[in-house]
Amino acid sequence: MNLAKARVLISNDDGIHAPGLKVVERVAKKLFKEVWVVAPETEQSAASHSLTIRQPLRIRKLGTRRYAVDGTPTDSVLLGVQEAMRDCPPDLVLSGINRGGNLGEDVTYSGTVAAAMEGTLLGLPSVALSQHYLDRQKVSWKTAEYWTGKVLRQLVKLDWPRGVLMNVNFPDVPADDVTGIEYVRQGRRKIGGDLKPGMDPRGDPYFWIGAQRDEEKFRPGTDLEAVGRGAIAVTPLTIDMTHVGMLKKMRDRQP
């Protein structure tokens, strides 16, 4: 792909006014011929790959090649490709840059990853971008901004197959301290470790799901371990969730 001649569609799950969206827009405008933005009106974190089917959707034009959708990240990419860009489909879909990493099991909940997944389902090369942080008030946006172009230039040379999307996570270190770009698998970690009970003003109990990050060490070769070590983690994810090994085992035992 020749980036200088390419059209890119950008979406996210943090919303049209999110700082990470502004970061990736600045980078994209230096790389691509045309930059289109179609993102949710409001934050849709943890929306996963939800699609709005029980109510109408509205798309609002905010400026040249810039739109907001009153729906999910999935809705935004779908309307971006089939409505906003129907006469000039994108060559690439970017989602992000998310405020917070999308590592390990996060990918199953992430609206950021889901937006890239929708692009993949529409037959377009798609990349999810996330900036990991340890302190929510001190997100390393400069690291993501410095490295995003380098990562994208590397990825577009790979010619990855249909049905595969790229999940990129930037570490929470200064740009100069990044140890490199590593291709790694999706990691695993304990989920539900930060479930906080409480009581609302009416005296009814509730639970609040927290950060869910308890572990300090992770298996080498995974996204969690690489980002924790200061590397940029790039993980190819597949739309086909079939476990081939188990399928073979089941067929072999089929009477």
QUIHU-V453256 format. One record per residue. N is the residue number from 1. RES is the residue in one letter. SS is DSSP state (A for helix, B for strand, O for the rest). NEAR is the number of other ideal C-beta (glycine too) atoms within 8 Angstrom. D_CENTER is the distance of its C-alpha to the mean C-alpha in whole Angstrom. Layout:
# QUIHU-V453256
n=N res=RES ss=SS near=NEAR d_center=D_CENTER
n=N res=RES ss=SS near=NEAR d_center=D_CENTER
This chain:
# QUIHU-V453256
n=1 res=M ss=O near=7 d_center=21
n=2 res=N ss=O near=5 d_center=23
n=3 res=L ss=A near=10 d_center=20
n=4 res=A ss=A near=7 d_center=23
n=5 res=K ss=A near=5 d_center=24
n=6 res=A ss=O near=13 d_center=20
n=7 res=R ss=B near=13 d_center=19
n=8 res=V ss=B near=15 d_center=15
n=9 res=L ss=B near=17 d_center=13
n=10 res=I ss=B near=16 d_center=11
n=11 res=S ss=B near=15 d_center=9
n=12 res=N ss=O near=19 d_center=7
n=13 res=D ss=O near=18 d_center=8
n=14 res=D ss=O near=12 d_center=10
n=15 res=G ss=O near=13 d_center=13
n=16 res=I ss=O near=10 d_center=15
n=17 res=H ss=O near=4 d_center=16
n=18 res=A ss=O near=12 d_center=14
n=19 res=P ss=A near=8 d_center=15
n=20 res=G ss=A near=16 d_center=11
n=21 res=L ss=A near=17 d_center=12
n=22 res=K ss=A near=8 d_center=15
n=23 res=V ss=A near=13 d_center=14
n=24 res=V ss=A near=16 d_center=12
n=25 res=E ss=A near=11 d_center=15
n=26 res=R ss=A near=9 d_center=18
n=27 res=V ss=A near=11 d_center=16
n=28 res=A ss=A near=12 d_center=16
n=29 res=K ss=A near=8 d_center=19
n=30 res=K ss=A near=6 d_center=21
n=31 res=L ss=A near=11 d_center=19
n=32 res=F ss=O near=12 d_center=20
n=33 res=K ss=O near=6 d_center=22
n=34 res=E ss=B near=9 d_center=21
n=35 res=V ss=B near=10 d_center=18
n=36 res=W ss=B near=15 d_center=17
n=37 res=V ss=B near=13 d_center=15
n=38 res=V ss=B near=15 d_center=14
n=39 res=A ss=B near=15 d_center=13
n=40 res=P ss=B near=19 d_center=14
n=41 res=E ss=O near=8 d_center=17
n=42 res=T ss=O near=5 d_center=16
n=43 res=E ss=O near=8 d_center=14
n=44 res=Q ss=O near=12 d_center=12
n=45 res=S ss=O near=8 d_center=10
n=46 res=A ss=O near=8 d_center=11
n=47 res=A ss=O near=11 d_center=12
n=48 res=S ss=O near=9 d_center=10
n=49 res=H ss=O near=7 d_center=11
n=50 res=S ss=O near=8 d_center=14
n=51 res=L ss=O near=8 d_center=16
n=52 res=T ss=O near=9 d_center=19
n=53 res=I ss=O near=3 d_center=22
n=54 res=R ss=O near=3 d_center=25
n=55 res=Q ss=O near=4 d_center=25
n=56 res=P ss=O near=3 d_center=25
n=57 res=L ss=O near=10 d_center=22
n=58 res=R ss=O near=6 d_center=23
n=59 res=I ss=B near=11 d_center=21
n=60 res=R ss=B near=9 d_center=23
n=61 res=K ss=B near=6 d_center=23
n=62 res=L ss=B near=7 d_center=23
n=63 res=G ss=B near=5 d_center=24
n=64 res=T ss=O near=3 d_center=24
n=65 res=R ss=O near=8 d_center=21
n=66 res=R ss=B near=8 d_center=19
n=67 res=Y ss=B near=14 d_center=19
n=68 res=A ss=B near=11 d_center=18
n=69 res=V ss=B near=16 d_center=17
n=70 res=D ss=O near=8 d_center=19
n=71 res=G ss=O near=10 d_center=16
n=72 res=T ss=O near=14 d_center=13
n=73 res=P ss=A near=18 d_center=10
n=74 res=T ss=A near=16 d_center=11
n=75 res=D ss=A near=13 d_center=15
n=76 res=S ss=A near=15 d_center=13
n=77 res=V ss=A near=17 d_center=12
n=78 res=L ss=A near=11 d_center=15
n=79 res=L ss=A near=15 d_center=18
n=80 res=G ss=A near=16 d_center=16
n=81 res=V ss=A near=16 d_center=17
n=82 res=Q ss=A near=6 d_center=20
n=83 res=E ss=A near=8 d_center=22
n=84 res=A ss=A near=11 d_center=21
n=85 res=M ss=O near=12 d_center=21
n=86 res=R ss=O near=8 d_center=23
n=87 res=D ss=O near=3 d_center=26
n=88 res=C ss=O near=7 d_center=23
n=89 res=P ss=O near=8 d_center=20
n=90 res=P ss=O near=15 d_center=17
n=91 res=D ss=O near=9 d_center=17
n=92 res=L ss=B near=15 d_center=14
n=93 res=V ss=B near=20 d_center=11
n=94 res=L ss=B near=15 d_center=8
n=95 res=S ss=B near=19 d_center=5
n=96 res=G ss=B near=14 d_center=6
n=97 res=I ss=B near=15 d_center=7
n=98 res=N ss=B near=17 d_center=7
n=99 res=R ss=B near=11 d_center=10
n=100 res=G ss=O near=9 d_center=10
n=101 res=G ss=O near=11 d_center=9
n=102 res=N ss=O near=13 d_center=7
n=103 res=L ss=O near=15 d_center=10
n=104 res=G ss=O near=12 d_center=13
n=105 res=E ss=O near=8 d_center=13
n=106 res=D ss=A near=10 d_center=10
n=107 res=V ss=A near=12 d_center=8
n=108 res=T ss=A near=6 d_center=11
n=109 res=Y ss=A near=7 d_center=10
n=110 res=S ss=O near=16 d_center=7
n=111 res=G ss=A near=16 d_center=7
n=112 res=T ss=A near=17 d_center=3
n=113 res=V ss=A near=15 d_center=3
n=114 res=A ss=A near=16 d_center=7
n=115 res=A ss=A near=19 d_center=7
n=116 res=A ss=A near=17 d_center=6
n=117 res=M ss=A near=14 d_center=9
n=118 res=E ss=A near=15 d_center=11
n=119 res=G ss=A near=17 d_center=11
n=120 res=T ss=A near=16 d_center=12
n=121 res=L ss=A near=7 d_center=15
n=122 res=L ss=O near=10 d_center=16
n=123 res=G ss=O near=5 d_center=17
n=124 res=L ss=O near=13 d_center=15
n=125 res=P ss=B near=11 d_center=13
n=126 res=S ss=B near=16 d_center=9
n=127 res=V ss=B near=15 d_center=7
n=128 res=A ss=B near=17 d_center=3
n=129 res=L ss=B near=17 d_center=5
n=130 res=S ss=B near=17 d_center=6
n=131 res=Q ss=B near=19 d_center=10
n=132 res=H ss=O near=12 d_center=12
n=133 res=Y ss=O near=12 d_center=15
n=134 res=L ss=O near=5 d_center=18
n=135 res=D ss=O near=6 d_center=20
n=136 res=R ss=O near=7 d_center=18
n=137 res=Q ss=O near=4 d_center=20
n=138 res=K ss=O near=7 d_center=20
n=139 res=V ss=O near=11 d_center=16
n=140 res=S ss=O near=14 d_center=17
n=141 res=W ss=A near=11 d_center=15
n=142 res=K ss=A near=8 d_center=18
n=143 res=T ss=A near=15 d_center=17
n=144 res=A ss=A near=15 d_center=13
n=145 res=E ss=A near=10 d_center=15
n=146 res=Y ss=A near=8 d_center=18
n=147 res=W ss=A near=13 d_center=16
n=148 res=T ss=A near=14 d_center=13
n=149 res=G ss=A near=9 d_center=16
n=150 res=K ss=A near=9 d_center=17
n=151 res=V ss=A near=13 d_center=14
n=152 res=L ss=A near=12 d_center=14
n=153 res=R ss=A near=10 d_center=18
n=154 res=Q ss=A near=9 d_center=18
n=155 res=L ss=A near=11 d_center=15
n=156 res=V ss=O near=10 d_center=17
n=157 res=K ss=O near=6 d_center=20
n=158 res=L ss=O near=6 d_center=19
n=159 res=D ss=O near=3 d_center=19
n=160 res=W ss=O near=8 d_center=17
n=161 res=P ss=O near=4 d_center=18
n=162 res=R ss=O near=5 d_center=17
n=163 res=G ss=O near=7 d_center=16
n=164 res=V ss=B near=11 d_center=13
n=165 res=L ss=B near=14 d_center=10
n=166 res=M ss=B near=14 d_center=9
n=167 res=N ss=B near=18 d_center=6
n=168 res=V ss=B near=14 d_center=8
n=169 res=N ss=B near=15 d_center=9
n=170 res=F ss=B near=17 d_center=12
n=171 res=P ss=O near=16 d_center=15
n=172 res=D ss=O near=11 d_center=17
n=173 res=V ss=O near=9 d_center=19
n=174 res=P ss=O near=8 d_center=21
n=175 res=A ss=A near=10 d_center=20
n=176 res=D ss=A near=4 d_center=23
n=177 res=D ss=A near=7 d_center=23
n=178 res=V ss=O near=14 d_center=20
n=179 res=T ss=O near=6 d_center=22
n=180 res=G ss=O near=6 d_center=20
n=181 res=I ss=B near=10 d_center=17
n=182 res=E ss=B near=9 d_center=17
n=183 res=Y ss=B near=6 d_center=16
n=184 res=V ss=O near=12 d_center=16
n=185 res=R ss=B near=7 d_center=15
n=186 res=Q ss=O near=11 d_center=13
n=187 res=G ss=O near=13 d_center=16
n=188 res=R ss=O near=8 d_center=17
n=189 res=R ss=O near=13 d_center=18
n=190 res=K ss=O near=7 d_center=21
n=191 res=I ss=O near=6 d_center=19
n=192 res=G ss=O near=7 d_center=21
n=193 res=G ss=O near=8 d_center=23
n=194 res=D ss=O near=10 d_center=23
n=195 res=L ss=B near=9 d_center=24
n=196 res=K ss=B near=8 d_center=26
n=197 res=P ss=B near=7 d_center=29
n=198 res=G ss=B near=8 d_center=31
n=199 res=M ss=B near=6 d_center=34
n=200 res=D ss=O near=8 d_center=33
n=201 res=P ss=O near=3 d_center=36
n=202 res=R ss=O near=4 d_center=38
n=203 res=G ss=O near=5 d_center=38
n=204 res=D ss=O near=6 d_center=35
n=205 res=P ss=B near=7 d_center=33
n=206 res=Y ss=B near=8 d_center=29
n=207 res=F ss=B near=8 d_center=27
n=208 res=W ss=B near=8 d_center=23
n=209 res=I ss=B near=8 d_center=21
n=210 res=G ss=O near=7 d_center=20
n=211 res=A ss=O near=4 d_center=17
n=212 res=Q ss=O near=11 d_center=18
n=213 res=R ss=O near=7 d_center=19
n=214 res=D ss=O near=7 d_center=22
n=215 res=E ss=O near=7 d_center=22
n=216 res=E ss=O near=2 d_center=23
n=217 res=K ss=O near=4 d_center=23
n=218 res=F ss=O near=11 d_center=21
n=219 res=R ss=O near=8 d_center=22
n=220 res=P ss=O near=5 d_center=22
n=221 res=G ss=O near=7 d_center=20
n=222 res=T ss=B near=15 d_center=17
n=223 res=D ss=A near=15 d_center=14
n=224 res=L ss=A near=14 d_center=15
n=225 res=E ss=A near=14 d_center=18
n=226 res=A ss=A near=14 d_center=17
n=227 res=V ss=A near=17 d_center=15
n=228 res=G ss=A near=8 d_center=18
n=229 res=R ss=O near=8 d_center=21
n=230 res=G ss=O near=9 d_center=19
n=231 res=A ss=O near=12 d_center=17
n=232 res=I ss=B near=15 d_center=14
n=233 res=A ss=B near=16 d_center=13
n=234 res=V ss=B near=13 d_center=11
n=235 res=T ss=B near=13 d_center=11
n=236 res=P ss=B near=10 d_center=12
n=237 res=L ss=B near=12 d_center=11
n=238 res=T ss=B near=7 d_center=14
n=239 res=I ss=O near=10 d_center=14
n=240 res=D ss=O near=5 d_center=18
n=241 res=M ss=O near=5 d_center=18
n=242 res=T ss=O near=5 d_center=21
n=243 res=H ss=O near=6 d_center=23
n=244 res=V ss=A near=6 d_center=25
n=245 res=G ss=A near=6 d_center=28
n=246 res=M ss=A near=7 d_center=28
n=247 res=L ss=A near=9 d_center=29
n=248 res=K ss=A near=8 d_center=31
n=249 res=K ss=A near=8 d_center=33
n=250 res=M ss=A near=8 d_center=33
n=251 res=R ss=A near=7 d_center=35
n=252 res=D ss=A near=6 d_center=37
n=253 res=R ss=O near=6 d_center=39
n=254 res=Q ss=O near=5 d_center=39
n=255 res=P ss=O near=2 d_center=43
